[in-house]
Amino acid sequence: MSSVEIPRETWATRIGFIFAAVGSAVGLGNIWRFPFQVGQEGGAAFLVMYLLFILAVGFPAMLVEFVVGRYTERNPVGALREIGTGAWRYVGWIFIATGFVILSYYSVVAGWTIRYTILGLQDGYLADAGEAEAQFVSLASGLDAIFLHAVFMGAVVLIVAAGIKRGIELAVKVMVPAIIVIAVGLAAYAATLEGAGDAYAYYLSPDLGVIAANWTSILPAAAGQAFFTLSLGMGVMITYASYLGEERNLAEDGAIVIGFDTAIAFITGLIVFPILFTAGVDPGDPGAGAIFVSLAAAFGDLTLGWLIGTVFFGTVAIAALSSAISLMEVVVSYAVDELEVDRRVAALAIGGGMFVLGVPSAYDLVLLDLFDLFADQILLVLGGLLLAILVGWILSDLAVEELSLGIGDLGGYGTAWIWAVRIPVVLVLLVALALGVLDYLEFLTGPFAEWLGE
């Protein structure tokens, strides 16, 4: 540990911060999780709930993380230790744990995207759904999955080790525009497919009866997806905002980030569902491997499907990398700020630990679900809930004052924001956490127990 204080980095440009925050949000949450969540939870019914959560919960909660990060100029652990008292001082560790766990299995899934990008260039995709599923099962676990997990984690380590300006900011300035341009192009292509009409009806015409009948399933899934896709509850936005200056308009930046993120998620549905409907593939096929089975089989049934599939999975891999660097930065920033560890040493050591924790997820899909459900429906929501209570009910004056910097007098808007945090955000997260815990217990006593008994 060095006795010399290490100068803290900052963003070189505003666009660098915007792209980094967008890149964190626009990742596997949008392109991997979003389509299979929509399919599992009733199509447009889930989309409606998801959009409501983005507006009513996501935006106010993002501002909470922004003000905490910029005010303290610290990582989540240091930030909560500075503004909290008693047990609140330890809440930051939830964010560190969440980021560490998520990136451990996230890297495994990202490895799948690399493998499926290569697959399109080699042998193409199998049109038969049964064969596609068997292929995915063989590719998703084992030595190949572990190797690609290591490759992806290595790329993340290299970018984060290079620092904020020369690593993360430089990388996202290339990746985020590329993701947006390719996604729009793929959506335009999908609109020409013969199944586009039925797909749009499924995706864009909500049945309120489905929401009423399945709200106990849709609500926690939509809340978890909103937090996952916006990188909330992971400490990412606390960490990224800690590199900001006081002159920045946090509300404006937050609206831009959420706008881009939601647009990419929405466009992903416009890409995926027309392809599935054209190929006659059921969009409701559940599971983490949905886009690697259902969508890959659909690519195998399309003219030039190998090319479209290669572009699609390549885009997913880029998006995964833009998100992964933000997750690692949360933990690395803790090591740099609190332990005064050299950034390169911290990135390498933390990346190694995440790789080791991710090996079980590369060994069996049930173990990946074990980590994913725990992080997505419990840790994410718990961290967001506790931070919302602390800021909304205990530190509201400090929060409004910090938000006003770079904006000016907030007037009634500051009060409205605080009450949005106190009531809708806290209540929704409380319900989502309770339902998420029940859902996780059901998994533990069901699929996971069955797996242990085999």
HELIX and SHEET records of a PDB file:
HELIX    1   1 ARG A   14  ALA A   25  1                                  12    
HELIX    2   2 LEU A   28  LEU A   28  1                                   1    
HELIX    3   3 GLY A   29  ARG A   33  3                                   5    
HELIX    4   4 PHE A   34  GLN A   40  1                                   7    
HELIX    5   5 ALA A   44  PHE A   53  1                                  10    
HELIX    6   6 ILE A   54  GLY A   58  3                                   5    
HELIX    7   7 PHE A   59  THR A   72  1                                  14    
HELIX    8   8 PRO A   76  ILE A   83  1                                   8    
HELIX    9   9 GLY A   86  TYR A   90  5                                   5    
HELIX   10  10 GLY A   92  GLN A  122  1                                  31    
HELIX   11  11 ALA A  129  ALA A  140  1                                  12    
HELIX   12  12 LEU A  143  ALA A  161  1                                  19    
HELIX   13  13 ILE A  164  GLU A  169  3                                   6    
HELIX   14  14 LEU A  170  ALA A  190  1                                  21    
HELIX   15  15 ALA A  196  LEU A  204  1                                   9    
HELIX   16  16 LEU A  208  THR A  229  1                                  22    
HELIX   17  17 VAL A  236  ALA A  241  1                                   6    
HELIX   18  18 LEU A  250  ALA A  279  1                                  30    
HELIX   19  19 ALA A  290  ALA A  290  1                                   1    
HELIX   20  20 ILE A  291  LEU A  295  3                                   5    
HELIX   21  21 ALA A  296  ASP A  301  1                                   6    
HELIX   22  22 GLY A  305  GLU A  338  1                                  34    
HELIX   23  23 ARG A  343  TYR A  363  1                                  21    
HELIX   24  24 LEU A  365  PHE A  374  1                                  10    
HELIX   25  25 ALA A  375  LEU A  379  3                                   5    
HELIX   26  26 LEU A  380  ILE A  389  1                                  10    
HELIX   27  27 LEU A  390  ILE A  394  3                                   5    
HELIX   28  28 SER A  396  SER A  404  1                                   9    
HELIX   29  29 GLY A  412  ALA A  420  1                                   9    
HELIX   30  30 VAL A  421  VAL A  425  3                                   5    
HELIX   31  31 VAL A  426  PHE A  443  1                                  18    
HELIX   32  32 LEU A  444  PHE A  448  3                                   5    
HELIX   33  33 ALA A  449  GLY A  453  1                                   5    
END                                                                             
